[in-house]
Amino acid sequence: MTALSQEWTAEAPTVELIRSLMTLMTGDEKHDAAATSTLDVLHVLYGRVLRADPGRPDDPDRDRFLLSKGHGPMAYYAVLAAHGFLDPAELADWTGRASRLGMHPDRVLVPGVEVSSGSLGHGLGLAVGTALGLRAQGRRASRVFVLVGDAELDEGSNHEAIAVAARMRLAALTAVVVDNGSASHGWPGGIAERFAREGWAARTVDGRDHNQIFAALTAAHPDQPSAVVARVERKDGR
C-alpha cells in the first residue's frame, strides 16, 4: 500500500485544483454550500492522513473513510478525482444517465467509496461497526474516519454510537464533525463537550485551517476514539 505523505509536495493536489474540478459538476447548486463546507477536511484527509491507494482501492489493510454527510458530494468526487480514484473527465457528466456518479455516493459503483450515503444520521453507527469489524479481523493498523454534519447528530442513533464507541475503546475511530451551526437543538457546552463526556478525545478546530485540521486528525488518542469538530461559517455550508 502507498502511504500518502504527511508533507505537501509540488505534485500534491491543491485546494485550487479541487475547486476547479468541482466547477465541472453542475445541476445541484442548492447543495454547493454543503459540498464546500467539507472541502478542506477532505483535502487534508486525502492529502496528508489517509493510507489509501487508488491502484488498490480494496486493499484490506487500507484506512477507511466514510462520508455520512452524503448530500452535495461534489467536493468528495473532486478529491477522489484529484487523487486518482476517478478520471476527472467523469465529473462533467455526473448524475447523467450513463454516469456512476450520483447525487449520493454509491459504494458499488465508485472506487474509494466505502458506504452509500445520503440519508443522514447513519454514518457514525456504520463507522463504529467498521472499526469493530477491523478489530475482529486483527487489522490493527487500519483506521476509520467518518465525516458527519452537526445537524445529523440530532438523530438518536448517533447518541448510541457515541456512547458505545468510547466504551468499546475504539481508538481506530475518528469522527470529524463539520459544524456550521445548523443543528436544530444545539449542544450545551458545545459538540466537543458532548463527545468528551462519553469518553472520547475531543478537539475543536477552525474548519478552514489545514494545519489545525491535520494536527487534530493525527493527535494521539490511545484507548479512545477521537472527535474533531471542524467549525465553518454558516454561509459555507448547511
C-alpha positions, 0 to 999 in steps of 0.5 A: 500500500502507498502511504500518502505523505504527511508533507505537501509536495509540488505534485500534491493536489491543491485546494485550487485544483479541487475547486476547479474540478468541482466547477465541472459538476453542475445541476445541484447548486442548492447543495454547493454550500454543503459540498464546500463546507467539507472541502478542506477536511477532505483535502487534508484527509486525502492529502496528508492522513489517509493510507489509501491507494487508488491502484488498490482501492480494496486493499484490506489493510487500507484506512477507511473513510466514510462520508455520512454527510452524503448530500452535495458530494461534489467536493468528495468526487473532486478529491477522489478525482484529484487523487486518482480514484476517478478520471476527472473527465467523469465529473462533467457528466455526473448524475447523467444517465450513463454516469456512476456518479450520483447525487449520493455516493454509491459504494458499488459503483465508485472506487474509494467509496466505502458506504452509500450515503445520503440519508443522514444520521447513519454514518457514525453507527456504520463507522463504529461497526467498521472499526469493530469489524477491523478489530475482529479481523486483527487489522490493527493498523487500519483506521476509520474516519467518518465525516458527519454534519452537526445537524445529523447528530440530532438523530438518536442513533448517533447518541448510541454510537457515541456512547458505545464507541468510547466504551468499546475503546475504539481508538481506530475511530475518528469522527470529524464533525463539520459544524456550521451551526445548523443543528436544530437543538444545539449542544450545551457546552458545545459538540466537543463537550458532548463527545468528551463526556462519553469518553472520547478525545475531543478537539475543536478546530477552525474548519478552514485551517489545514494545519489545525485540521491535520494536527487534530486528525493525527493527535494521539488518542490511545484507548479512545476514539477521537472527535474533531469538530471542524467549525465553518461559517454558516454561509459555507455550508448547511 
